[in-house]
Amino acid sequence: MRKALLLPAALIHVAVAYGASDVTPFTAVEQLAHLEEPEQRVWAESADVDKALSRSGRLMNDAAVDEYLQALVNRLFPDVARAVRVRAIRDPEMNAFCMPNGSVYMNLGMLSRLRNEGQLATILAHEGSHFTHRHGFQQRTRAITTAAIMQVTAFAGLGGAVLGNLIGLSSIQGFSRDHEREADRAGFRRLVDAGFDYRESPRVFEMLAAESQALAMKEPYFFASHPALKDRIASFQDLIGNTVTAMPGSDEARFRSIVTRVHRSWYELEIAKGRGDRLIHVLTQPGAGEFYGAESSYYLGEAYRVQGNKADEPKMLEAYRMAMSTAPRFAPSFLALGVHYYKQKDCRQASPLLSTYLELEPAGAMSAHARRFLDKCK
């Protein structure tokens, strides 16, 4: 269960009116050096959030992941060279957001759910278009919603003022319907121009809508309501219907190599958060075993374990056994199943599993516990 996040009352509304209703999109990097003073202040506040996030320890700080994401953004936004900067955040929520100064943050929970480069580029193009069209600046006077406050509970240690700016400045709580549709159109155009598979664009939001419905999700997430998701799906379907163009293709091998680097971190974040239901939903989808790899069966077993439903115990055991079969050098599967049988006082089945774990990881984090269990089984 999430703990409530209390912000100072003064931050519940961002009440500074900048009169930013008639701004034109950025179309060249030279424009960024000639911002008027109100927008400069908003950028300075955004920079404070960037610094706080950098110091928070929540950024993934994987150079290969960040460089790949940045390469996609550079391809999508060549006209504002490197003004859009993207980083991955160690957070399991399905979210990505953009600050008014061009900082885009992609949660591992979002990155790990995407199945191909076209889907990833869709999110980056949409968020980056909020920057080029200056939506964050234009909507600086928005009220901070309860949904948005809940979305940043993972950043509670940043301090009230920074949290207020994170919510008030970023796309976390969503923009107006007109601004979202403008970002749809602008982002889609960039997908097409950059040669990404634009046909994947509605599938991102179909996936999010399906997960929301399956889990009866009440907490906020990317485009935090069903109507908003339905708008996105319809918007992109209309855009696709009016587009016929050749696509050079995507580097799916590189995409797979990069997202594989983040999957284990995402699994562990979900397990630590006690959200086995989300992992179960994702890891039991068609093709999930092939996409997420052999070790994913172990994390599916862990997801059933943290859910704690007795009726799901056979599924948990089956998942552990599948991981032992498909990833025979992955020690945690043997440990998990061995500990399960040990707790059932079934040393006949527990002992060989614990012994295999120790053979694979004699100095593992749980090796002392495994040896103690084995000794008690003798």
N, C-alpha and C positions, 0 to 999 in steps of 0.2 A: 504494500500500500504506500502511496506517495505521501510524504509529509507536506503539510501546507507551507507555502512560501509566503512570508509576510514582508511586504514592501512598505516603506514609509508612505503615509497617506498622501504626501505631496507628489508621489510618483504615480498614483493611480490615474491621473490625467496629465498628459504632457500639454501644458497650456501656453505654449509659446507660439504665437501666430506669426508666420513668416511671409504670408501673402504670396505663396508659391504656386498659384493656380495656373499661371500662363508661362510655363517654362518649355523650352524646346529640347528635343533629345540631343545627347552628345553624338556627334558624327565624326569627330576627329580629336586626336589626343591633345591638340593645341588648345582646345576649349577648356581643358581642365585647369589650365594655368590662369584663367580669367574668371574665376567664380566671384560672385558678389558676396559681401560680408556675411549675410545670413546663412548662405549655403556653406561658406567657409567654417562657420561655427558648427554646423551640423556635421561636416567632415571631421572637425576636431573631436567632437563627441564620439564619432564612429571610431576614430583612431584610438581613443581611450578604451573602447570596448575591445578593439583588436589587441591592444597591449595586455589587457586583463585576461583575455582568453589565452594569449601566448604564455602568460605566467601561471595560468591555472593548472597546468599539467594535463589538460583535457584534450589537447591537440594530439593527433596520432604521431606526428613527427616522423613519418616514414618517407624518406626522400623519394623513393621510387614511386610511391602512391601520389605524393604531392606533385612531382614532376609530370606524371602522366595526366593528372587532372588539369594541370596548368597548360599542358600541350593542347588538350581538347579545347580549353577556353580560348587560347590564342588563335586556334583555327576558327573558332566561332566568331571571335571579335577582333579581327585584324585591324580594324579602323581605329580602335582605341587601345593600341598596343600595350599590353600588360597592365592596363588600368584595372582590369578585372582580375583579381587574384583569388585563388581557391585553395582551401585547406580542408583536410579531413579531421573530424572531431570524434573522439571516443565516446559516443553516446548511442544507445540502442534504438532510440526513437526514430520513426520514419519521418525524417525532416531534413530540409536544406533551407538555407536562408541567405539573404543578401543585405549588406549594409549600404547606406547611401554613398559611401566612398569607394564602392566596387569590391569590397571584401565579400567573398562567397564562402559559406561554410557548409560542408556536406557531412551529415552524420553517418557513422558506420551503419546504423540501422537502415538508412536509405540506400547507401552504396551497396550493401550486401544483398538487398532484395532485387536489384536490377540484373537482368539476364543478358544484356548485350550493350554494345557501345552506342547504338541508336537511342536506347532508353536513357542511358547516362547523359548523352549529349542533349536530350530533350530537357532534362532537369536543369543542366548548366545553362542552356540557351534561354530558358524561361527566367531563371534567377538573374542572369546577367542582363537581360532586357529590362528588368526592374531598375538596374543601375543606369543603363544608357538612356532610359526614358525618365530618370530622376524621380521615380515614384516615392522613394523613401523621403526625399526632401519635400515633395508635394504633400505628403500625408503625415508630416511631422506633428500635426495637431491632433492626431487620432487619440481616442481614449484607449487606455490599456485595458484589454479585456481579461476576464478571469481565465479564459482558455489560454491566452498567451502567457499569463503568469504561470499556469501549470506547465506549460511547455518548456519553461526555463528552470524548473526545479533542479535539474542536473547542474546548473551553474550557480547554485545558492551561495557558494563561497565567494562570489565575485564582489559582493557588497551591494547595498541598495541602490546607490546612484548609478553604478555601472549596469546593474540589472534593469533599472528603469530605462536607460539608454538602449540596452540590447533589445528590449521589447518595443520601445517607442520608435526606434530608428529602423529596425530590421523588418524583413518580410515575414517574421515568425507568425504574427497574428493575421497575416493575409492583408491584401489591399482591397480596394473597392472593386466591384464587378467590372467596371470600365477599365481600370488599370490591369486587372488580371487578364482580361480579354486582349488588351493592347500588348501585354507581355506574351500571350499566346501567339498573336499574329507576328510580332517582331521576332520572337524566338524561333517560330516555325520557319520564317524566311531565312534566318541564319542557318538553321539545320539544312535547308535545301541548298543554299549558296555554298556551304562548307562541304557538301557531298555526303552527309550522314543519311542513314536510312530513316527518312521522315515517317515511313509507315509505322514505325515502332512508337511514335509519340502518344497515341491514345492508349496503348497497351500499358504504359506506366500507370496511368490513372485507373484503368480497369483493374489492374492488380491491387492497387491501394483500396479501391472500392470493395473488391471481393474480400480482402482481409478485414476491412472494417465491418462488413456485414457478417462474416463468418464468426468473428469474435465479439460481436455486439459492442464494439468499442465506443466508450463514452469519453475517453480522454482525447485531447487534441492531437492532431498529427498534421502532416502536410496537406494543405487545403482542407481545413479542419472539419468540414461537414459534407454530408452526402450531396446536397445541392451543389456545392462548389465543385466537387469531383465530377458530378454529372455535367456541369457546365464545361469543365475542361475536356471531358471525353467528346461531347458534342462539338465543341469548338474545333478540336483537332481533326475530328472526322470530316467536318465541313472543309477545313483547310486542305486535307488530303484529297478530297473529292474534286477540288479545283486545281490540282497540281499534277503535271505530267513532266517529269524530268529524269534524266539519267543519274544514277548514283555511282560514284567511283568505287564505293565499298568502304568497309571499316576494317580495322586491325583487330579482329576478334581474338586472335591468339594473345595479343598483348593485353587486351581487356581481361581475358580469363586469368592471365598470370598475375595481373594487378589485384583483381578482386579476391583471388585466392589468398592473397597476403592478409586480407582484412577479415575473412570469414571467421577464423578461429577467435579473433578478438571480439567479434560481434556475438558469437555463441556464448562466450564466457561472460560478456556483459549482460546478456539476457538471463543466463542462469543465475548470476549474482543478484539480479533484480527480481528473481523469482517469477519471470515471465515465460514459463515453459509453454504456455498456450500459443504464444506467437511463434516460437520455434517449431512447435508441432505443426502449426498451420503451414509454415513455409516449407519445412523439410518433408512433408507428406504430399506436396504438390506433384503433378506429373513431371517427370524428368528431373526432379530435385536431386535424386541420388547421383545421377550422372553429372549434373552441374556443380553440386557442392562437394562431390568427391567422397571417397571411401570413409574418411574419418567422420563424416557428418552423421553417420548412423549412431556413433557413440554419443554425440550431442543430442540426437533425437531421444536416445535412452535417458540421458540426463534431464531432458525436458519433461519426459514422463515422470521421472523421479521427483523433480521439484514440484510438479503439480500435485503429487501425493494422492492420486485417485487409485484406490485398490483395484478397481475394475480394469485399469490400464496396465497393471503389473505385467501381464503376458506380453504386451506390446513393448514395454521397457526391456524385458529380458530378450525378446526377439531382436530389438535394435542393438543391444550390446553384442549379441552373438553375430549379427550381421557385420558389425564393425570388426570383430575378431577374425571373421572369415575374409573380408575384403581388404582389411588393413592389418595383417598379422604381426606387423612390427610396431603397432601403435599400442603402447603399454596401458594407457588409462582404461581401455575397454576391459582388459583382464582384471584390473584392480576393481573396477566398479562391480563386475559380476561376482568376483571373489568376495568382496565385502558384503554384497547382498546375501550370498549363501552363508557366510560366516554369521551374519545377524540372524539368519534362520536356523542357526546351530547345525548346519549341514556341512561339516568339515570335509566330508568325502568329496563334495564338489568344490568347496572353497579352496582347499589346500593346493591342488594343481594350478588353479587360476592365480592364486597369490604367488606361487613359485614362479610361474611364467612372467608375471609382472616384475619380480625381482631379477630375473634373468635379463629382461629387456631394459630395466632401469634400476640397477643395483644401488645407485646413489640418488634415486628420484626423491621428490619432495615427500612422498608418502611411503618410502621404503621402510622407515622405522616402524610405522604402523603395520605394514604388511608383515614384517618379521614378527612383531608381537602377536598378531593374529595367528600366524603359522605356529608359533611356540605354544599358544593356547590350544591349538588343534592336535598337538602331539599327545 
